[in-house]
Amino acid sequence: MTTAPENRFTPGTFAPDPRPAGRAAMLAAQTRLELVLLLRNGEQLLLTMFIPITLLVGLTLLPFGDLGSERVDTIVPAVMMVAVMSTAFTGQAIAVGFDRRYGALKRLGATALPRWGIIAGKSGAVVLVVIVQALLLGAIGLTLGWRPEPGGLLLGAAVIALGTATFAALGLLLGGTLRAEIVLALANILWFVMLGIASVHFAAGSVPDAVHTLVRLVPSGALAVALEESMRGAVDWFGLVVLAVWGLAGGAAAVRWFRFQ
């Protein structure tokens, strides 16, 4: 006859409470994970940091094009547009596309982390990187002689926030619907295309007004003009509406067709 083992712990010493973490804790953990993965990726760092900084310094110091006597006042908003587009669109699309290919999103979908947490975590990491980019590029611009209107900085921050949301939605749409190889090629092609379209704005004096208006209907062109105007203390309502429409359309399409595998 065997006796029951003696209980060495008083009742209530261990109180298992299995349940998912709170929403704030899940979002913070996922954002931190996405940020670490983003900063470890050499290609992402090239897109998000080195290319914009090189463009800012090179275009300001080298006599390329006719950008007026205060070149830096035009170049800083343009380079900030490139930084936002690189991080929120190209980098986001490629990262999501390869996460799907390797099954990372599928495995995350099997955890207690809800779908909104995955998407919000990726978007949160993008926002943090864009904030660092804006501060870094702004500091370099000030060193090179950039002197924006004080109120323009607040307007510029709002425009950058809207542009980040718009390009992030488009990046999630691209990365969440196509194969990784296609996303890699198409995201880089679209980056160059949108950069070329936005550059037409800086040659507005030599192109017809109709062409300039068409440029502003593209997200990169709308963001470039809206940022340039905001730094002067003005609001480009046309550009803001264009960005909002693209963002809402891209977000709705991403929610409708985004796939985790």
C-alpha positions as a Markdown table, in Angstrom:
| # | Residue | x | y | z |
|---|---|---|---|---|
| 1 | Met | 0.0 | 0.0 | 0.0 |
| 2 | Thr | 1.5 | 3.3 | -1.0 |
| 3 | Thr | 0.8 | 6.6 | 0.6 |
| 4 | Ala | 0.4 | 10.0 | -1.1 |
| 5 | Pro | 3.5 | 12.1 | -1.3 |
| 6 | Glu | 3.8 | 14.8 | 1.3 |
| 7 | Asn | 2.9 | 18.2 | -0.1 |
| 8 | Arg | 5.9 | 20.4 | 0.7 |
| 9 | Phe | 4.2 | 23.7 | -0.3 |
| 10 | Thr | 1.2 | 25.2 | 1.4 |
| 11 | Pro | -2.0 | 25.5 | -0.7 |
| 12 | Gly | -2.0 | 28.7 | -2.8 |
| 13 | Thr | 1.8 | 28.9 | -3.1 |
| 14 | Phe | 1.6 | 28.5 | -6.9 |
| 15 | Ala | -1.4 | 30.1 | -8.6 |
| 16 | Pro | -1.2 | 29.6 | -12.4 |
| 17 | Asp | -3.1 | 32.2 | -14.3 |
| 18 | Pro | -2.7 | 31.4 | -18.0 |
| 19 | Arg | -4.0 | 34.3 | -20.1 |
| 20 | Pro | -2.7 | 36.5 | -22.9 |
| 21 | Ala | -0.8 | 39.6 | -21.9 |
| 22 | Gly | -2.6 | 43.0 | -22.1 |
| 23 | Arg | -2.9 | 44.8 | -25.4 |
| 24 | Ala | -0.3 | 47.5 | -24.5 |
| 25 | Ala | 2.2 | 44.8 | -23.4 |
| 26 | Met | 1.7 | 42.8 | -26.6 |
| 27 | Leu | 2.0 | 45.9 | -28.8 |
| 28 | Ala | 5.2 | 47.0 | -27.0 |
| 29 | Ala | 6.8 | 43.6 | -27.3 |
| 30 | Gln | 6.0 | 43.2 | -31.0 |
| 31 | Thr | 7.1 | 46.7 | -31.8 |
| 32 | Arg | 10.4 | 46.2 | -30.0 |
| 33 | Leu | 10.9 | 42.9 | -31.9 |
| 34 | Glu | 10.1 | 44.5 | -35.3 |
| 35 | Leu | 12.4 | 47.4 | -34.6 |
| 36 | Val | 15.3 | 45.1 | -33.7 |
| 37 | Leu | 14.8 | 43.1 | -36.8 |
| 38 | Leu | 14.6 | 46.2 | -38.9 |
| 39 | Leu | 17.8 | 47.7 | -37.5 |
| 40 | Arg | 19.7 | 44.4 | -38.0 |
| 41 | Asn | 19.0 | 44.3 | -41.7 |
| 42 | Gly | 21.8 | 45.9 | -43.7 |
| 43 | Glu | 19.7 | 46.5 | -46.8 |
| 44 | Gln | 17.1 | 48.3 | -44.7 |
| 45 | Leu | 19.7 | 50.5 | -43.1 |
| 46 | Leu | 21.0 | 51.4 | -46.5 |
| 47 | Leu | 17.6 | 52.5 | -47.6 |
| 48 | Thr | 16.6 | 54.2 | -44.4 |
| 49 | Met | 19.8 | 56.0 | -43.3 |
| 50 | Phe | 22.7 | 56.0 | -45.7 |
| 51 | Ile | 21.0 | 56.9 | -48.9 |
| 52 | Pro | 19.0 | 59.9 | -47.5 |
| 53 | Ile | 22.0 | 61.2 | -45.7 |
| 54 | Thr | 24.2 | 60.9 | -48.8 |
| 55 | Leu | 21.6 | 62.6 | -50.9 |
| 56 | Leu | 21.2 | 65.5 | -48.4 |
| 57 | Val | 24.9 | 66.2 | -48.1 |
| 58 | Gly | 25.7 | 65.6 | -51.8 |
| 59 | Leu | 22.9 | 67.6 | -53.3 |
| 60 | Thr | 23.5 | 70.5 | -50.9 |
| 61 | Leu | 27.2 | 70.8 | -51.4 |
| 62 | Leu | 27.5 | 69.9 | -55.1 |
| 63 | Pro | 26.2 | 72.2 | -57.8 |
| 64 | Phe | 23.6 | 69.9 | -59.4 |
| 65 | Gly | 20.6 | 71.6 | -61.0 |
| 66 | Asp | 19.2 | 75.1 | -60.5 |
| 67 | Leu | 17.7 | 74.9 | -57.0 |
| 68 | Gly | 18.0 | 78.6 | -56.1 |
| 69 | Ser | 20.4 | 80.4 | -53.8 |
| 70 | Glu | 19.2 | 78.5 | -50.7 |
| 71 | Arg | 19.5 | 75.0 | -52.0 |
| 72 | Val | 19.3 | 73.3 | -48.6 |
| 73 | Asp | 15.7 | 74.8 | -48.1 |
| 74 | Thr | 14.5 | 72.8 | -51.1 |
| 75 | Ile | 16.7 | 69.7 | -50.6 |
| 76 | Val | 15.9 | 68.9 | -46.9 |
| 77 | Pro | 12.1 | 68.4 | -47.5 |
| 78 | Ala | 12.8 | 66.4 | -50.7 |
| 79 | Val | 15.3 | 64.1 | -48.8 |
| 80 | Met | 12.8 | 63.7 | -46.0 |
| 81 | Met | 10.3 | 62.5 | -48.5 |
| 82 | Val | 12.8 | 60.0 | -49.8 |
| 83 | Ala | 13.5 | 58.8 | -46.2 |
| 84 | Val | 9.8 | 58.3 | -45.5 |
| 85 | Met | 9.2 | 56.5 | -48.8 |
| 86 | Ser | 12.2 | 54.2 | -48.2 |
| 87 | Thr | 11.3 | 53.2 | -44.7 |
| 88 | Ala | 7.5 | 53.1 | -44.8 |
| 89 | Phe | 7.0 | 51.7 | -48.3 |
| 90 | Thr | 10.0 | 49.9 | -49.8 |
| 91 | Gly | 11.5 | 48.6 | -46.6 |
| 92 | Gln | 8.1 | 47.7 | -45.1 |
| 93 | Ala | 7.0 | 45.9 | -48.3 |
| 94 | Ile | 10.2 | 43.8 | -48.6 |
| 95 | Ala | 10.2 | 42.9 | -44.9 |
| 96 | Val | 6.5 | 41.8 | -45.0 |
| 97 | Gly | 7.0 | 39.8 | -48.2 |
| 98 | Phe | 9.9 | 37.8 | -46.9 |
| 99 | Asp | 8.3 | 37.3 | -43.5 |
| 100 | Arg | 5.4 | 35.7 | -45.4 |
| 101 | Arg | 7.8 | 33.6 | -47.5 |
| 102 | Tyr | 9.7 | 32.2 | -44.5 |
| 103 | Gly | 6.5 | 31.5 | -42.6 |
| 104 | Ala | 7.2 | 34.0 | -39.8 |
| 105 | Leu | 3.8 | 35.7 | -40.2 |
| 106 | Lys | 2.0 | 32.3 | -40.3 |
| 107 | Arg | 3.6 | 31.3 | -37.0 |
| 108 | Leu | 2.8 | 34.7 | -35.4 |
| 109 | Gly | -0.8 | 34.2 | -36.5 |
| 110 | Ala | -0.9 | 31.0 | -34.5 |
| 111 | Thr | 0.1 | 32.7 | -31.3 |
| 112 | Ala | -2.1 | 34.7 | -28.9 |
| 113 | Leu | -1.0 | 37.9 | -30.8 |
| 114 | Pro | -4.0 | 39.2 | -32.8 |
| 115 | Arg | -3.8 | 40.3 | -36.4 |
| 116 | Trp | -4.0 | 43.9 | -35.5 |
| 117 | Gly | -1.0 | 43.5 | -33.1 |
| 118 | Ile | 1.2 | 42.1 | -35.9 |
| 119 | Ile | 0.3 | 45.0 | -38.3 |
| 120 | Ala | 0.5 | 47.6 | -35.5 |
| 121 | Gly | 3.8 | 46.3 | -34.3 |
| 122 | Lys | 5.3 | 46.6 | -37.8 |
| 123 | Ser | 3.8 | 50.1 | -38.3 |
| 124 | Gly | 5.1 | 51.2 | -34.8 |
| 125 | Ala | 8.6 | 50.2 | -35.7 |
| 126 | Val | 8.4 | 52.1 | -38.9 |
| 127 | Val | 7.1 | 55.2 | -37.1 |
| 128 | Leu | 10.1 | 55.0 | -34.6 |
| 129 | Val | 12.6 | 54.7 | -37.5 |
| 130 | Val | 11.0 | 57.7 | -39.3 |
| 131 | Ile | 11.2 | 59.8 | -36.1 |
| 132 | Val | 14.9 | 59.0 | -35.9 |
| 133 | Gln | 15.4 | 59.8 | -39.6 |
| 134 | Ala | 13.6 | 63.1 | -39.3 |
| 135 | Leu | 15.7 | 64.2 | -36.3 |
| 136 | Leu | 18.9 | 63.1 | -37.9 |
| 137 | Leu | 18.2 | 64.7 | -41.3 |
| 138 | Gly | 17.0 | 67.8 | -39.6 |
| 139 | Ala | 20.2 | 68.1 | -37.5 |
| 140 | Ile | 22.3 | 67.6 | -40.6 |
| 141 | Gly | 20.2 | 70.2 | -42.5 |
| 142 | Leu | 20.7 | 72.7 | -39.7 |
| 143 | Thr | 24.4 | 72.2 | -39.9 |
| 144 | Leu | 24.3 | 72.8 | -43.6 |
| 145 | Gly | 22.4 | 76.1 | -43.2 |
| 146 | Trp | 18.8 | 75.0 | -43.3 |
| 147 | Arg | 16.6 | 77.5 | -41.4 |
| 148 | Pro | 12.9 | 76.5 | -41.5 |
| 149 | Glu | 10.1 | 78.6 | -40.1 |
| 150 | Pro | 9.5 | 77.7 | -36.4 |
| 151 | Gly | 5.8 | 76.9 | -37.0 |
| 152 | Gly | 6.8 | 75.0 | -40.1 |
| 153 | Leu | 8.5 | 72.3 | -38.0 |
| 154 | Leu | 5.2 | 71.4 | -36.4 |
| 155 | Leu | 3.4 | 71.4 | -39.8 |
| 156 | Gly | 6.2 | 69.3 | -41.2 |
| 157 | Ala | 5.9 | 66.8 | -38.4 |
| 158 | Ala | 2.2 | 66.4 | -39.2 |
| 159 | Val | 2.8 | 66.0 | -42.9 |
| 160 | Ile | 5.5 | 63.4 | -42.2 |
| 161 | Ala | 3.1 | 61.5 | -40.0 |
| 162 | Leu | 0.5 | 61.5 | -42.7 |
| 163 | Gly | 3.0 | 60.5 | -45.4 |
| 164 | Thr | 4.3 | 57.7 | -43.2 |
| 165 | Ala | 0.8 | 56.3 | -42.7 |
| 166 | Thr | 0.1 | 56.5 | -46.4 |
| 167 | Phe | 3.3 | 54.7 | -47.5 |
| 168 | Ala | 3.1 | 52.2 | -44.7 |
| 169 | Ala | -0.4 | 51.2 | -45.9 |
| 170 | Leu | 0.8 | 50.9 | -49.5 |
| 171 | Gly | 3.8 | 48.9 | -48.3 |
| 172 | Leu | 1.6 | 46.5 | -46.4 |
| 173 | Leu | -0.6 | 46.1 | -49.4 |
| 174 | Leu | 2.3 | 45.2 | -51.7 |
| 175 | Gly | 4.1 | 43.0 | -49.2 |
| 176 | Gly | 1.0 | 41.2 | -48.1 |
| 177 | Thr | -0.4 | 40.2 | -51.4 |
| 178 | Leu | 2.5 | 39.3 | -53.8 |
| 179 | Arg | 5.3 | 36.7 | -53.7 |
| 180 | Ala | 8.5 | 37.8 | -52.0 |
| 181 | Glu | 10.6 | 37.8 | -55.2 |
| 182 | Ile | 8.0 | 40.0 | -57.0 |
| 183 | Val | 7.8 | 42.3 | -54.0 |
| 184 | Leu | 11.6 | 42.7 | -53.9 |
| 185 | Ala | 11.7 | 43.7 | -57.5 |
| 186 | Leu | 8.5 | 45.7 | -57.7 |
| 187 | Ala | 9.1 | 47.7 | -54.4 |
| 188 | Asn | 12.6 | 48.8 | -55.7 |
| 189 | Ile | 11.2 | 49.7 | -59.1 |
| 190 | Leu | 8.4 | 51.7 | -57.7 |
| 191 | Trp | 10.8 | 53.5 | -55.4 |
| 192 | Phe | 12.8 | 54.7 | -58.4 |
| 193 | Val | 9.7 | 55.6 | -60.3 |
| 194 | Met | 8.2 | 57.6 | -57.5 |
| 195 | Leu | 11.5 | 59.3 | -56.8 |
| 196 | Gly | 11.7 | 60.3 | -60.5 |
| 197 | Ile | 8.2 | 61.5 | -60.5 |
| 198 | Ala | 8.7 | 63.6 | -57.4 |
| 199 | Ser | 11.9 | 65.1 | -58.9 |
| 200 | Val | 9.8 | 66.7 | -61.7 |
| 201 | His | 8.4 | 69.1 | -59.1 |
| 202 | Phe | 11.8 | 70.7 | -58.7 |
| 203 | Ala | 11.8 | 71.4 | -62.5 |
| 204 | Ala | 8.3 | 72.9 | -62.3 |
| 205 | Gly | 9.4 | 76.0 | -64.2 |
| 206 | Ser | 10.3 | 74.0 | -67.3 |
| 207 | Val | 7.3 | 71.6 | -67.4 |
| 208 | Pro | 3.7 | 72.4 | -68.2 |
| 209 | Asp | 1.3 | 73.0 | -65.3 |
| 210 | Ala | -0.7 | 70.0 | -66.3 |
| 211 | Val | 2.3 | 67.7 | -65.8 |
| 212 | His | 3.1 | 69.3 | -62.5 |
| 213 | Thr | -0.5 | 68.7 | -61.3 |
| 214 | Leu | -0.2 | 65.0 | -62.4 |
| 215 | Val | 3.0 | 64.8 | -60.4 |
| 216 | Arg | 1.2 | 65.9 | -57.3 |
| 217 | Leu | -1.4 | 63.2 | -57.7 |
| 218 | Val | 1.3 | 60.6 | -57.0 |
| 219 | Pro | 2.0 | 60.0 | -53.3 |
| 220 | Ser | 5.7 | 60.9 | -53.6 |
| 221 | Gly | 5.0 | 64.1 | -55.4 |
| 222 | Ala | 2.2 | 65.1 | -53.0 |
| 223 | Leu | 4.5 | 64.5 | -50.0 |
| 224 | Ala | 7.4 | 66.4 | -51.5 |
| 225 | Val | 5.3 | 69.5 | -52.3 |
| 226 | Ala | 3.4 | 69.3 | -48.9 |
| 227 | Leu | 6.6 | 69.1 | -47.0 |
| 228 | Glu | 8.3 | 71.9 | -48.9 |
| 229 | Glu | 5.2 | 74.2 | -48.3 |
| 230 | Ser | 5.0 | 73.2 | -44.6 |
| 231 | Met | 8.6 | 74.2 | -43.9 |
| 232 | Arg | 7.6 | 77.7 | -45.1 |
| 233 | Gly | 4.7 | 77.8 | -42.7 |
| 234 | Ala | 2.0 | 77.1 | -45.4 |
| 235 | Val | -0.4 | 74.2 | -45.8 |
| 236 | Asp | -0.7 | 72.4 | -49.1 |
| 237 | Trp | -4.3 | 71.1 | -48.7 |
| 238 | Phe | -4.3 | 69.5 | -52.2 |
| 239 | Gly | -1.3 | 67.4 | -51.3 |
| 240 | Leu | -2.7 | 66.4 | -47.9 |
| 241 | Val | -6.0 | 65.3 | -49.5 |
| 242 | Val | -4.0 | 63.3 | -52.1 |
| 243 | Leu | -2.0 | 61.6 | -49.4 |
| 244 | Ala | -5.1 | 60.9 | -47.3 |
| 245 | Val | -6.9 | 59.3 | -50.3 |
| 246 | Trp | -4.0 | 57.1 | -51.2 |
| 247 | Gly | -3.6 | 56.1 | -47.5 |
| 248 | Leu | -7.3 | 55.2 | -47.0 |
| 249 | Ala | -7.4 | 53.3 | -50.3 |
| 250 | Gly | -4.2 | 51.4 | -49.6 |
| 251 | Gly | -5.3 | 50.6 | -46.0 |
| 252 | Ala | -8.7 | 49.3 | -47.1 |
| 253 | Ala | -7.1 | 47.2 | -49.8 |
| 254 | Ala | -4.5 | 45.8 | -47.4 |
| 255 | Val | -7.2 | 44.8 | -44.9 |
| 256 | Arg | -9.2 | 43.2 | -47.7 |
| 257 | Trp | -6.4 | 41.2 | -49.5 |
| 258 | Phe | -3.5 | 40.9 | -46.9 |
| 259 | Arg | -2.4 | 37.3 | -46.5 |
| 260 | Phe | -0.2 | 35.9 | -43.8 |
| 261 | Gln | 1.2 | 33.1 | -45.9 |
